Amino acid sequence: MKKRFKSPFRFPGTFMRRKYILLIAVVFSIFGTACSGQKEKTDSGAEKGGAIRKEAAITDQGEHIEMDKKTGPSQIPEELAQIPKDYFTSAGEQGVLEQLDYKTYESMSYQNKEKQLNKTAYVYLPYGYSENRKYNVFYLMHGGWSDETTYLGTPKNPNVLVNVIDHAIQDGKMEPVVIVCPTYNNENPDDSADYSLALQLTDNYHNELVNDLIPAVEGTYSTYAGGTSAEELEASRDHRAFAGFSMGSVATWHTFQYCLDYFRYFLPSSGNLTSDGAYMESLVTDSGHKPEDFFIYAMSGTKDFAYAGFSSQIEAMLHAPDGIFIAADNEQEGNLAYRVQEGNAHDGNAAMQYIYNGLIWIWK
């Protein structure tokens, strides 16, 4: 029998009091035991990558729910899929993780560009990655008390989510994509643990994202971007997504707010921005985009303390006066799908399920 390890996706058990639910509905996306590892680049040329994956015990999420085969591959199922048990172990075909270092500027004074920062993102390259093929790019932001190592880990210490992604690609459930895990942390690796500061940093993050991170990623790896100019990045927006859980979800909504020119897909979960549907509509009209120019796949859980505030935002968007947001399970009929998992709390296991469901739908 194979030895099993505890999943690294765990949260502290104490939450704020109920009266603060709406205020802090985005704080606790903490993957408390995510490996920090050493920041060393691996060789992306190796087909199997050589990275040793950690096994993990299955969570209490239940058995895998198969997607309805009657629906087309572009349709979002009525129920969220559970991650198969064997996906928590190493796959036969393994992608690789690389460390990507890039330069940016201090967040609060970004426009002045007076203080340069050296930052790191971790990049997942699928099994068989080739410079001769173009890849879609999935930007995945962490939440509170976390950093760029939280979701995927590091090349020397990959987290169990890497196994899940490897298996999903190997089994043909998701497209081979490049996945990027950056951080909105600014001058201190613990910035995300300060709630009010994290709110400011996620609001500011679009500057770094568009001007520094995306050019660093898509100037290094083979994507649909013809180059790294603003025009070339805008032209390839259909092949770019932004996702996040909790405070990472707030960063996702801010990316929708500021970066519709660069992203078509948004996958927020359990972290709301506002309950003003008309305001959300204004973000679309003011950007010059139309309802058919984007798709939002939102997810949460019934036992998540952020569920009420998050659901209120989705409801407000769907009932906003101009009818810009249209509920649908596919891109042909609308631009917003909301799925709720019965019993899911505000924790890492829920976040991993939402990431998995987003990845097995997008670009299919």
C-alpha positions as CSV (number, residue, x, y, z in Angstrom):
1,M,0.0,0.0,0.0
2,K,1.3,3.4,-0.9
3,K,2.0,5.8,1.9
4,R,-0.3,8.8,1.9
5,F,0.5,12.3,2.9
6,K,-1.8,15.0,4.3
7,S,-3.0,17.5,1.7
8,P,-1.1,20.8,1.8
9,F,-4.5,22.6,1.3
10,R,-5.5,23.3,4.8
11,F,-6.8,26.4,6.6
12,P,-6.6,27.6,10.2
13,G,-9.9,26.8,11.9
14,T,-10.9,30.2,13.4
15,F,-13.1,32.6,11.5
16,M,-14.3,36.1,12.2
17,R,-17.6,36.7,13.9
18,R,-20.8,36.7,11.8
19,K,-21.3,40.4,11.7
20,Y,-18.2,40.9,9.7
21,I,-19.1,38.4,7.0
22,L,-19.5,40.9,4.2
23,L,-16.4,42.8,5.2
24,I,-14.1,39.9,5.3
25,A,-15.7,37.6,2.7
26,V,-12.4,37.6,0.9
27,V,-9.8,37.1,3.6
28,F,-9.2,33.5,4.4
29,S,-7.8,31.9,1.3
30,I,-4.9,30.5,3.3
31,F,-3.1,27.4,2.2
32,G,-1.3,27.2,5.5
33,T,1.2,24.4,4.8
34,A,2.0,25.1,1.1
35,C,5.6,24.4,0.5
36,S,7.9,27.4,0.2
37,G,10.8,25.4,-1.3
38,Q,13.8,26.8,-3.1
39,K,13.4,29.1,-6.1
40,E,15.3,27.3,-8.8
41,K,14.4,26.9,-12.5
42,T,13.9,23.4,-13.9
43,D,14.6,22.3,-17.5
44,S,11.4,22.6,-19.5
45,G,12.9,20.5,-22.2
46,A,12.5,17.3,-20.3
47,E,9.2,15.7,-21.3
48,K,8.4,14.3,-17.9
49,G,10.0,17.0,-16.0
50,G,11.6,14.8,-13.3
51,A,9.7,16.4,-10.5
52,I,8.6,14.0,-7.7
53,R,5.0,14.6,-6.8
54,K,3.6,14.2,-3.3
55,E,0.7,11.9,-2.8
56,A,-2.2,13.2,-0.7
57,A,-5.2,11.7,1.1
58,I,-8.5,12.3,-0.6
59,T,-10.5,15.1,1.1
60,D,-14.1,14.8,2.3
61,Q,-15.4,16.1,-1.1
62,G,-17.0,12.8,-2.0
63,E,-16.8,10.7,-5.1
64,H,-16.1,12.0,-8.6
65,I,-19.1,13.4,-10.5
66,E,-18.8,12.6,-14.2
67,M,-19.7,15.4,-16.6
68,D,-22.9,14.9,-18.5
69,K,-21.9,13.5,-21.8
70,K,-25.0,14.8,-23.4
71,T,-23.8,18.3,-23.0
72,G,-21.2,19.6,-25.4
73,P,-17.7,20.1,-24.4
74,S,-18.2,23.8,-24.1
75,Q,-21.0,23.6,-21.7
76,I,-20.7,23.9,-17.9
77,P,-22.3,21.0,-16.1
78,E,-25.1,21.7,-13.6
79,E,-23.0,20.2,-10.8
80,L,-19.4,20.8,-10.0
81,A,-17.2,17.8,-10.7
82,Q,-15.3,16.2,-7.8
83,I,-11.6,15.5,-8.2
84,P,-11.0,11.7,-8.8
85,K,-9.1,10.1,-5.9
86,D,-6.2,8.9,-8.1
87,Y,-5.6,12.4,-9.3
88,F,-3.9,13.2,-6.0
89,T,-1.0,10.8,-6.8
90,S,1.7,11.3,-9.5
91,A,0.6,11.0,-13.1
92,G,2.5,9.1,-15.7
93,E,2.8,12.2,-17.9
94,Q,4.1,15.1,-15.7
95,G,4.4,18.7,-16.6
96,V,7.2,20.9,-15.1
97,L,7.3,23.9,-12.8
98,E,9.6,26.8,-13.6
99,Q,10.6,29.9,-11.6
100,L,10.1,33.1,-13.6
101,D,11.8,36.2,-12.2
102,Y,10.8,39.6,-13.5
103,K,11.0,43.3,-12.5
104,T,8.2,45.5,-11.5
105,Y,7.6,48.6,-9.3
106,E,6.4,49.3,-5.8
107,S,2.6,49.0,-5.9
108,M,1.5,52.2,-4.1
109,S,3.8,54.5,-6.2
110,Y,3.7,52.4,-9.4
111,Q,2.9,55.3,-11.7
112,N,6.1,57.1,-10.6
113,K,8.2,54.0,-11.2
114,E,10.7,55.2,-8.6
115,K,11.2,52.0,-6.7
116,Q,11.9,48.8,-8.7
117,L,11.1,45.4,-7.2
118,N,12.3,41.9,-8.2
119,K,9.5,39.5,-8.1
120,T,8.9,35.8,-8.8
121,A,6.0,33.8,-10.4
122,Y,5.8,30.0,-10.8
123,V,4.9,28.7,-14.2
124,Y,3.4,25.3,-15.0
125,L,4.3,23.9,-18.4
126,P,2.3,20.9,-19.5
127,Y,3.8,17.5,-20.4
128,G,5.4,17.7,-23.8
129,Y,5.5,21.5,-23.8
130,S,6.9,22.7,-27.2
131,E,7.9,26.0,-28.6
132,N,6.3,24.9,-31.8
133,R,2.8,25.0,-30.3
134,K,0.8,27.9,-29.0
135,Y,-0.7,27.6,-25.5
136,N,-3.5,29.4,-23.6
137,V,-2.5,31.0,-20.4
138,F,-4.3,30.7,-17.0
139,Y,-3.2,33.3,-14.4
140,L,-4.0,32.0,-10.9
141,M,-3.9,34.3,-7.9
142,H,-3.6,33.3,-4.3
143,G,-5.5,34.7,-1.4
144,G,-4.8,36.0,2.2
145,W,-1.8,34.7,4.2
146,S,-0.4,33.2,1.0
147,D,2.1,33.8,-1.8
148,E,3.2,32.7,-5.3
149,T,4.1,29.2,-4.0
150,T,0.7,28.5,-2.5
151,Y,-1.1,26.7,-5.3
152,L,1.5,24.9,-7.3
153,G,4.5,25.0,-4.9
154,T,8.0,25.3,-6.4
155,P,10.1,23.2,-8.8
156,K,11.7,21.3,-5.9
157,N,8.6,21.1,-3.8
158,P,5.5,20.9,-6.1
159,N,2.1,20.8,-4.4
160,V,-0.6,18.2,-4.9
161,L,-2.5,20.4,-7.3
162,V,0.2,19.8,-9.9
163,N,-0.7,16.1,-9.8
164,V,-4.4,17.0,-10.4
165,I,-3.5,19.1,-13.4
166,D,-1.2,16.5,-14.8
167,H,-3.9,13.8,-14.6
168,A,-6.6,16.0,-16.1
169,I,-4.4,16.8,-19.1
170,Q,-3.3,13.2,-19.4
171,D,-6.9,12.0,-19.4
172,G,-8.0,14.6,-21.9
173,K,-10.3,16.4,-19.5
174,M,-8.5,19.7,-19.9
175,E,-6.4,21.4,-22.6
176,P,-2.7,21.6,-22.1
177,V,-2.2,25.2,-20.8
178,V,0.4,27.3,-19.3
179,I,-0.5,28.2,-15.7
180,V,1.0,31.2,-13.9
181,C,1.0,31.7,-10.1
182,P,2.1,35.2,-9.2
183,T,1.6,37.3,-6.1
184,Y,0.1,40.7,-5.2
185,N,2.4,40.9,-2.2
186,N,4.4,44.1,-2.6
187,E,7.5,44.8,-0.5
188,N,6.9,42.2,2.1
189,P,6.1,38.5,1.6
190,D,3.5,38.7,4.4
191,D,1.5,41.6,2.8
192,S,-1.4,39.3,2.1
193,A,-1.9,38.7,5.8
194,D,-2.9,42.4,6.3
195,Y,-6.6,42.7,5.1
196,S,-6.8,46.4,4.4
197,L,-3.4,46.4,2.7
198,A,-4.4,43.4,0.6
199,L,-7.4,45.2,-0.6
200,Q,-5.2,48.1,-1.8
201,L,-2.7,45.8,-3.4
202,T,-5.3,43.8,-5.3
203,D,-6.8,47.0,-6.5
204,N,-3.4,48.2,-7.7
205,Y,-2.3,44.8,-9.1
206,H,-3.5,45.5,-12.7
207,N,-0.5,47.8,-13.3
208,E,2.0,45.1,-12.6
209,L,-0.1,42.4,-14.3
210,V,-0.4,44.2,-17.7
211,N,2.9,46.1,-17.8
212,D,5.3,43.6,-16.3
213,L,4.0,40.1,-15.6
214,I,2.2,39.3,-18.8
215,P,5.0,40.5,-21.0
216,A,7.5,38.5,-18.9
217,V,5.4,35.3,-19.2
218,E,4.4,35.6,-22.8
219,G,7.7,36.9,-23.9
220,T,9.3,33.8,-22.5
221,Y,6.8,31.0,-23.3
222,S,5.0,30.0,-26.5
223,T,1.5,31.6,-26.3
224,Y,-1.0,33.1,-28.7
225,A,0.5,36.5,-28.3
226,G,2.4,37.6,-31.3
227,G,4.6,39.8,-29.1
228,T,4.5,41.8,-25.9
229,S,3.2,45.1,-27.1
230,A,-0.1,46.3,-25.8
231,E,-1.7,45.8,-29.2
232,E,-0.4,42.2,-29.5
233,L,-1.5,41.3,-26.0
234,E,-4.9,42.7,-26.6
235,A,-5.2,40.8,-29.9
236,S,-4.7,37.5,-28.0
237,R,-7.1,38.2,-25.1
238,D,-9.3,35.2,-26.0
239,H,-6.5,32.9,-25.0
240,R,-6.0,34.4,-21.5
241,A,-7.8,33.8,-18.2
242,F,-7.6,35.1,-14.6
243,A,-8.7,33.1,-11.6
244,G,-8.6,33.3,-7.8
245,F,-10.2,32.2,-4.6
246,S,-11.1,34.6,-1.7
247,M,-8.7,37.6,-1.8
248,G,-7.6,36.1,-5.1
249,S,-11.2,36.4,-6.2
250,V,-11.1,40.1,-5.4
251,A,-8.0,40.3,-7.6
252,T,-10.0,38.6,-10.3
253,W,-12.8,41.1,-10.1
254,H,-10.3,43.9,-10.2
255,T,-8.7,42.3,-13.3
256,F,-12.2,42.4,-14.8
257,Q,-12.5,46.0,-13.8
258,Y,-9.2,47.2,-15.4
259,C,-8.1,44.5,-17.9
260,L,-11.0,43.5,-20.1
261,D,-8.8,44.5,-23.0
262,Y,-6.4,41.7,-22.1
263,F,-8.6,38.9,-20.7
264,R,-11.7,37.1,-22.0
265,Y,-12.2,34.6,-19.1
266,F,-12.6,35.3,-15.4
267,L,-13.0,32.6,-12.7
268,P,-13.7,34.2,-9.3
269,S,-14.7,32.1,-6.3
270,S,-15.8,33.0,-2.8
271,G,-14.7,36.6,-2.8
272,N,-16.9,39.6,-3.8
273,L,-16.1,43.1,-4.9
274,T,-19.5,44.9,-4.7
275,S,-23.2,44.4,-4.5
276,D,-23.9,47.1,-7.1
277,G,-24.8,45.4,-10.3
278,A,-25.1,48.7,-12.2
279,Y,-21.5,49.5,-11.3
280,M,-20.3,46.1,-12.6
281,E,-22.2,46.9,-15.9
282,S,-20.4,50.2,-16.1
283,L,-17.1,48.4,-16.1
284,V,-18.0,46.7,-19.3
285,T,-19.6,49.7,-21.1
286,D,-16.8,52.1,-20.0
287,S,-14.2,49.7,-21.4
288,G,-15.9,49.7,-24.7
289,H,-16.6,46.0,-24.6
290,K,-19.9,44.1,-25.2
291,P,-21.6,41.2,-23.4
292,E,-20.2,38.8,-25.9
293,D,-16.6,39.8,-25.2
294,F,-16.1,37.9,-21.9
295,F,-17.2,35.0,-19.8
296,I,-17.3,34.7,-16.0
297,Y,-17.4,31.3,-14.4
298,A,-18.1,31.9,-10.7
299,M,-18.1,29.3,-7.9
300,S,-18.7,29.1,-4.1
301,G,-20.0,26.7,-1.4
302,T,-23.1,26.7,0.9
303,K,-21.0,26.6,4.1
304,D,-18.5,29.2,3.0
305,F,-18.8,32.4,5.1
306,A,-18.2,34.4,1.9
307,Y,-21.1,32.6,0.1
308,A,-23.7,35.2,1.1
309,G,-21.8,38.3,-0.1
310,F,-20.5,36.5,-3.2
311,S,-24.0,35.3,-4.2
312,S,-25.4,38.8,-3.6
313,Q,-22.9,40.2,-6.1
314,I,-23.7,37.6,-8.8
315,E,-27.5,38.2,-8.2
316,A,-27.0,41.9,-8.5
317,M,-25.1,41.5,-11.7
318,L,-27.8,39.3,-13.3
319,H,-30.5,41.8,-12.3
320,A,-28.7,45.0,-13.3
321,P,-30.6,47.4,-15.4
322,D,-28.9,47.1,-18.7
323,G,-29.0,43.3,-18.9
324,I,-25.3,43.0,-19.8
325,F,-24.7,39.9,-17.6
326,I,-26.6,36.9,-18.9
327,A,-26.8,33.6,-17.1
328,A,-25.8,30.7,-19.3
329,D,-23.8,27.4,-19.2
330,N,-22.0,28.2,-22.5
331,E,-20.5,31.1,-24.3
332,Q,-23.0,31.0,-27.1
333,E,-26.0,31.9,-24.9
334,G,-24.6,34.2,-22.3
335,N,-21.5,35.3,-20.3
336,L,-22.0,34.3,-16.6
337,A,-22.2,30.8,-15.0
338,Y,-22.5,30.4,-11.2
339,R,-22.1,27.0,-9.6
340,V,-22.5,26.3,-5.9
341,Q,-21.2,23.2,-4.1
342,E,-23.4,22.0,-1.3
343,G,-21.4,21.7,1.9
344,N,-18.2,23.4,0.7
345,A,-16.6,25.7,3.3
346,H,-14.0,28.5,2.9
347,D,-11.0,26.3,2.6
348,G,-8.2,25.0,0.4
349,N,-10.1,21.8,-0.6
350,A,-12.9,23.9,-1.9
351,A,-10.5,26.2,-3.8
352,M,-8.8,23.2,-5.4
353,Q,-12.2,21.9,-6.6
354,Y,-13.1,25.2,-8.1
355,I,-9.7,25.5,-9.9
356,Y,-10.1,22.0,-11.2
357,N,-13.6,22.7,-12.6
358,G,-12.5,25.9,-14.2
359,L,-9.6,24.1,-15.9
360,I,-11.6,21.2,-17.3
361,W,-14.1,23.6,-18.9
362,I,-12.1,26.5,-20.2
363,W,-10.9,26.4,-23.8
364,K,-12.7,23.1,-24.4
